[in-house]
């Protein structure tokens, strides 16, 4: 098994286990902390995104001096310990402090993304497709497992499962240090030959950041309260059913990854972004009608559209960046992605509390149309020479 494959598998484990409880935070806060208002849940999820955004540049700076895998050994030890501590906490203020500190250390796994790309000599788009399934849709797959776990366990017990995931990641990192990585001070191991330098377009990267900000806000504004929405309108309204419906886009993404192996080798990475945004808008719109069959159809279409857009947007970053700047430029993109997630989480809480469970779908659909209109203006095709 190659180093790249081990890193991708470890990242998949991190994303899935860390997101077991994400769609069920409204139920968790209601059960553990005496039913705070929807705005409180939205604010908490927004602050989580803010913390990830704020600390990742620090992790990226540290990775210039210490190998990312070595960083993860200590970071995951701290993350697992703090995650286990959350299981015992009944005080809402204390939960905020401990869980946000937990997020600081959990966010270190994002270092794997630019590191894996630095090992890749060519065919970035295919690798990005795999990583997009892991990073962007592993959270959705984790939600399905979370719903399944909640059928047989108490909602707070999920934190113990998440902690176990952190400790397993730490063990994998220790194995990689012994078997794959050079000693400190030596050249890093790589599966591929060094990547040749390429031009770096910083202004274009910042314009791409603006697209990411808008896309992540409108693309994910339906997520925080989706499980609650499904349980209100559907006949199959158990936590397990809600988790699996929430996870449908993740399953579609795996199919899209297999289907796109040939397509992503052809054409420009900008191809399909506009069509994906329009399809995503339509898929989001039909989910707002409160019919379980339209929701199921919308989730399938949304998964296909979201995969196509996220893969190509991420590929644009690595086209515009250069290998020695991958981690730094990815941290810039991550800041704007987290700002979008933060806005979507808090905005979802406001929309639901004032206008009902369906309003995030209308806002998301309209926002995807706006993103489709702005994308060609902000991210222009390079001029032919």
Secondary structure, 3 states (H helix, E strand, C coil): CCHHHHHHHHHHHHHHHHCCCHHHHHHHHHHHCCCCCHHHHHHHHHHHHHHHHHHHHHHHHHCCCCCHHHHHHHHHHHHHHHHHHHCCCCCHHHHHHHHHHHHHHHHHHHHHHHHHHHCCCCCHHHHHHHHHHHHHHHHHHHHHHHHHHHCCCCHHHHHHHHHHHHHHHHHHHHHHHHHCCCCCCCCCCCCCCCCCCCCCCHHHHHHHHHHHHHHHHHHHCCCCCHHHHHHHHCCCCCHHHHHHHHHHHHHHHHHHHHHHHHHCCCCCCCCCHHHHHHHHHHHHHHHCCCCHHHHHHHHHHHHHHHHHHHHHHHHHHHHHCCHHHHHHHHHHHHHHHHHHHHHHHHHHHHHHHHHCCCHHHHHHHHHHHHHHHHHHHHCCCCCCC
